[in-house]
């Protein structure tokens, strides 16, 4: 049986919010089976809870944020990506600010925190959301699609008119029956352009952004002294984001995801298109090993490697 997972113990971290620039305290706590991922704004009185839910997504300009009762918690996608990559189903996330800390701009530090706390299998079957028929969402030349697949595969392509990006791979395919989230995806950092950073700061955004938590480029080159972590780091970060955005549906997907020039907004919209067509999906469990697709078994073995 493929089981649900949570953490063995509580773990804490401190960081800076990317947009607000504020110090943020983060606490990750184990949760009971079938709890899901729930964020808690513990700095508010009363505390506001934000269950992972694509219909709570409120701000997709520069991140994925959740809103409830007028309160918000932003930049959830990197932590959600790490949780999906490690197969963690149930977790309480306490945060004392309006956004999750950016840390180094990737999911790598979250993976380290989660692995340090320890991952525990629970006495309940993991509930997958299986896509039964193709759905898609388009805006101009941007598009995103979900199709049936016995596993989880992501195909992504980007187009940026910038020499530093054009020198790298701008297409990537990640199939978690073959690839390791920790090794192949988790360390890809968010990226931006110096002129955009200056504009955002003038408008009260990206106040916590720096070369320590993003790849930053001027008109010609990458400014980070250490360069890139992957030869295709730009497009891999888009995959990292997509994994986190899609995990807001509350379950791991059994699907093939394909996208071109997509971002947080399109990822959220395709989830809504899917969920609003009850014939396009179903919830499944694999309680008998013989019924488990080989790709799914291998994916969740790799997630603990």
C-alpha positions, 0 to 999 in steps of 0.5 A, a space after each residue: 500500500 502507498 501510504 500517506 506521509 507526515 513529519 516525525 517531529 516539529 521543525 522551525 526555520 527563520 527567513 525573510 519574505 521576498 516581497 515584504 522584506 520582513 523577518 518570518 518565523 516558520 514552524 512545520 508540524 506533523 498532522 493526522 491522516 487526511 488533514 492535508 496541508 494547512 497554513 496558519 497565520 499565527 500572528 493574527 488573533 484569532 489565528 487564520 487557517 488556510 487549507 491548500 485549495 486552488 479556489 483560495 488562490 488570490 494573487 498570482 502576479 509574482 507568486 501563489 498566495 492564499 486568502 481567507 477572511 481577508 487575511 493572506 499568506 503568500 509565496 507558498 509555491 516553493 514549500 508546496 513543491 517540496 512537500 509534493 516532491 517528498 510525498 508529504 500529505 499532511 502538515 501544519 505550517 505556522 507562519 507569523 507573517 503574510 508570506 512564507 520565507 524565500 530562503 535561497 529562492 528554491 525548494 532545496 532548503 525546504 527539502 532539507 528542513 523536511 528531511 531533517 524532521 524525518 518523514 513518517 508513513 501513516 496508517 492510511 492510503 495515499 489519495 491521488 487525484 487521477 486525471 481521466 481526460 485531457 483539459 487545458 487553459 490558454 491565454 494568447 500564446 500561453 497554454 497549459 494542459 493536463 492529460 491522463 498518465 500513469 504517473 506524474 510527468 511535466 513538460 515545460 518550455 519557456 521563451 525569454 528574449 534574453 541572451 543569458 536564458 537563450 544560452 541555456 536549455 529552454 525545454 525540459 521533461 521531468 518524469 518522476 518514474 525516472 527523475 529524482 525531485 531532490 536531485 533534479 528539480 529542488 535546487 532550481 532558483 527563482 529568477 528575475 531581471 535587474 530592471 524589473 527588481 528596481 521597478 518592483 521595489 519602487 512599488 513596494 515589492 521584492 523588498 527582500 530580494 537579493 542575489 542570495 535568494 534569486 538568479 538576477 540578470 542585467 541586460 546581458 548576463 547572470 550577475 550571481 558570482 556562482 553562476 547557475 546550479 543546473 544548465 537548464 535552471 531557468 526552465 527547471 524553476 518553472 517546473 518547480 513552481 508548477 509542482 507546487 501550484 498543482 499540489 494546491 489541489 490537495 492531492 498528488 496528481 496522476 497526470 501529464 502536465 504540459 505547458 508553454 510560457 505558463 506561470 502561477 495564474 495558468 497553473 491555477 486556472 487549469 486546476 479549476 478547469 479540471 475540478 469543475 468537470 467531474 468527469 475529468 478526474 477521480 480520487 484513487 488509492 492503491 491499497 494492493 501492491 499488485 494494483 499500483 502502477 510501476 511508475 507510481 511505486 518508483 516515484 514514491 520510492 525515489 522521493 525518499 532517496 
